Amino acid sequence: MDKTSHDSLSFDHGSAAPRADLRALALRIKRSVRHDTGGGVQDLEVRIDSAGIFLRGRCNSFYCKQLAQTAAMRMSGGASVVNEIEVADDEDGRSHPAPYPR
């Protein structure tokens, strides 16, 4: 089941967006991620709070994860996007976070 949560994200100079606006934004981001990834992110969650927009779920490739982040960034209004989507390793079926550059 997909989940959407929200709190008080501030997009411009400290004024908090109304809850309904955050809920609508989270739903638009979810639709955009689903569209751009072809539904490739399972258990997609979009959480919005004062720290930014957080994406969670699972997908089968780092490319799909990047598509999800790009879709969210396009709609973020300049807010930080934190991509916590895990990429499943096809061999063992376990999820792994993206590797960090060294």
Secondary structure, DSSP 8 states (H G I E B T S, - for coil): --EEEE---EEETTEE--HHHHHHHHHHHHHHHHHHHTT--EEEEEEEETTEEEEEEEES-HHHHHHHHHHHHHTSTT--EEE--EEE-TTT--EE------
